[in-house]
Amino acid sequence: MFDDRARIHVQAGRGGDGSLHFRREKHVPKGGPDGGDGGPGGDVVLLADPNLRDLSAFRAKRKFKAGSGEPGRGALKHGASGETVEIRVPVGTQVLDEDGQLIADLASPSARIIAARGGNPGRGNKQFASPTRRTPRFAETGLPGEEATLDLRLKLLADAALAGLPNAGKSSLLARISNARPKVADYPFTTLAPILGTVDAPDGTRQLTVADVPGLIEGASEGVGLGHEFLAHLERANLLLHVIDSSEDDVAERFATIDTELAAYGAGLETRPQAIVLNKIDLRADTPSFDVEDPRIVRVFRVSCATGAGIDELKRALFELCPPQAEEPVPDDGLVDFLVYRPRPGGRRFRVLRTDRGFRIHGAVPSDEEELAAALKAAGARKGDEVEVDGETLEFQ
């Protein structure tokens, strides 16, 4: 089974709490505050791995949580950072948010994005010491990390992609020109999942990747048959190899059927260059003709996957029709820019401080009691703890 879609939930780690601590040594009276800062929460990172074929790994595991930062300690000891979780996905994976907005496109090996950032750590009480406040009896608690539900969609990276009606001979053609060995039989059936094959240049200097996509039928762009699910894998191909069964005389009609579906789907497929491959010429007594005039058609080939006629010519021409593409440089750190503006979740207008008696709310107190309760609970508050809000001391419930 080929999985080209998955939904995952990512949660970054919580920042560690700052330490509320004072120096307490025998010969150092009133040593003052020495609480260290907490450690930042771990991130959740998506990394493009060229060794992965599809998204099937996410059938078993869909939730990923990074480690929380450790709390600070006395003697100005800072907490350790939370462990980062790295999620490997196939090259060509697109990341979308819950609203379907594209966040990033991992279209090159080793490209990565931070899908969820770890929470900021809390400051220890040493950070709050000043000439007028020498014994601060409070420290910040760490903030929770980002959390999100993401949709992953894989679009195969290929130099050329085979398109056509079912049983046009696409799988047989892929087996003839590449190292792929798709299922081929002498009875009617169609490919159920995309298959990638590598084509070697005659002089051994280059390789091309060719994708065989499940056969399209009329109405595929509207969800009929399997074509709707896999049309997206044609989007990245530089060239469409339109395979047509030429054993019958309705070649132009077969071409129009698939071309209509490509145009209806959009995403640039309606303008993509096409090479027409008239297959099964061994079943005809004459040479099949193709009289369609279309500026997108760059070449017409007549082949027989059964006998091998015309295959060598097609392989040589593929390297002419698919020139080497200049690779876009990946930043040194591998981080991919967000493709659309996605505002970060707004920071809280208040912070939760841990005191020697309980907790204190610093900043603009939210009117939403549930928001305040959730923040206190995340900071470790338990029923009965004292919470200082706007100068009043309340009991946490």
Phi, psi and omega in degrees: 000137180255120180253116178246009176218145178202152175238129181232159176242127181241142179220119179283163183283154178279145176290148180285152180285147171288155184270137173256097189211149177233148177294126181228080179244151187303317185255015178235081180291141179051055183295341178090174183290142175215030178286130180273166180281156174283169178268148179294150178289154180286150178270162168249120187242136173259130184234131179280121183246116182292350181274352180265143184262319182211193185258023184294339180297340184270008174290319185274326183230126182235350181247132182228129182229128179278167181281151178275153176288149179280150179289155175288167180225178179292175183062029178059033178273122179276151178284155179286153178289149177290154182287131178280138177260127180251121181252119181268133180229159178294151174297134184102005180280132174258144182247125181236150177274185184295337179272004180082010179278135180290124179266311182202157180236108182272075189263006179221149180302140178073000174294144182211157175225154172271105184284330178212127182268141179294155181289150178291144180281159176274152179270141177286167185293342176299327182293339184260002180287143179208171179301332181261351178225086188274340182232066178296121181259045176206159176211156182282149170265153179289152179269150177292153178280168178292154182219137183202153170255124186239143173258130177253130178229125182264129172238115186300144175264118181212148176288322180219150180229139179272128178232152179160174178289159175302144177068021175282346179103024182294316180296320178296321179294317179298320179294329181286321189261347186228185178271001180286150178231071179289163180291126180228133180215170183265025174229157186292127170197171180232153176298136183261347181212149178299145179229134178256141176225152180252130180252127179266137176292150180304326181268001176074013184268343183219162172226146175240149175253127181239135181250135173257115183257142179312144184302142180263149175231170180298128183094006182300323181294342179259008176102006179280133179073199182272345188300324183300323183289331189246002178299332181298334182286352175274344190297325186271351182288137178283335183220137174260124173265103184273103184270128183232133174287110184264011180289341176253172184267006183260043183299314181296323179292320178295320177298315183296325181299310181288321181297325178296319179292322178296318180293322181291327179290323179079220181057027178088356181292333182288345180247002184290137176302143181232140169247125182274128178244106177274107185264167176065039178291344178290345180269005180242150176276335180246176179274124181294144179253157177220106189256013182284128177261116182208125182297341180283340183281114185267337181194153175238126180244145176241115186225167171225113178289339180285318183258343182089003181296131177079357184291316181298320178297319180296317181297317179296319182292331181301322182286338174282321184280343179239076180295159179301137180262138177289124181282135177286132182295139176265134179307154182305323181274358177077356184288135180262134177292148173294136184279336177231156180289120177236101182298138176291149177305133183300135178293154179297149176275002181218160175236152177260122178254138176269127179247176179286351178249344183165246183221155177226138178265121181248128180110196182288116181287126182290146177284339180277110182296327181294322178296317180294317180296321179295321179294319179293320179295320178295331180280354178105009180292142178236163181303129180099348179292148177278135178231122180267119181230119179051043176083352178257145178257119182244168179252127182288129179244000000 
